[in-house]
Amino acid sequence: MDVPFNSEEFKEQKYDLATEIKSSGLTAICMTFCVDRPKLNKEREAYDRFIMSLDEMDEMLKANNLTRALNYSDLKRTRKENKQIVIQSVEGGHFIEGNLERIQTAYNRGLRHLGLMHDGQTIPPMGDIYTDTPQYGGLTKLGIDTIKECNRLGILIDLAHCNNDAINKALETSTKPMLISHTGLKTQLGTNEKMAKMMMPRLISKEQAKIFSDTGGVIGIWTHIADTPLDYAKNIRAIVDIVGTEHVCIGTDTKMAPPSNSNNRFGKNTNQSWENTQEGFFYTVVDALLKTGFTEKEIIQIGGGNYCRIFDKATSI
């Protein structure tokens, strides 16, 4: 969910989040944002952007009659009541700025899913980003301490944007299972050469996927390198064949409800991930998974069960 770092601009925008989630067929989404675009230039700027974004999301949720899930019980209750809910996430720990007590502040504001890194490096650095030249041996002390603090509080760690050394160092550090929320196999590149070239550094090898899954982790599969829903289902099948259905989930990295006056990074919102689809996102994906030979049990795992399992373990203290 892109929100502006300007409260007056935010007030001019409308986010029809509840309608879009309901149309998608999903009960819950991870509602995430980042603070490192545009580039951070001043001390405390990342934290100020973080707090402003949470304030705006508070207003957005209130306007849509939605709440944040603080634990697995909240997810189960919402599903039973046939309602929608969000899991508050952030993509990149830039807001911490070396002050670990801010993670407690974020937790108190409802954050339960923290992406350690994003496109731009945190200040001080957390570790090695997969699109940058490695220089930190995986994770810095701050990166390690952030994982430990999230384990203590009950926040799920997301290792998207981490390179292999950072992922492996995180596996040595964390006492709880973790997530790589949006990636795909390096062998599944699709037909768009420009997109494939851009995505290649962001994808995971079969070997690394196995290392990660063997610790109980879950890997989210991107929609960006799949030209059709069936291609997406085949990409899921390819990684399931490596790590098993219990270690795979859906990780769109798309916007569920962009404001009407904003352009999406990849041109489409979640419910319009592919052209000529008649149903919402999850209905479309389930149909493609069925056509690809997945069973109902496997689809339940991939479609939310696996994420719920590690979310429960991560947030239980």
Summary of the structure (lengths in Angstrom):
residues: 317
radius of gyration: 18.3
end to end distance: 28.3
largest distance: 52.0
contacts: 1069
relative contact order: 0.13
helix: 46%
strand: 13%
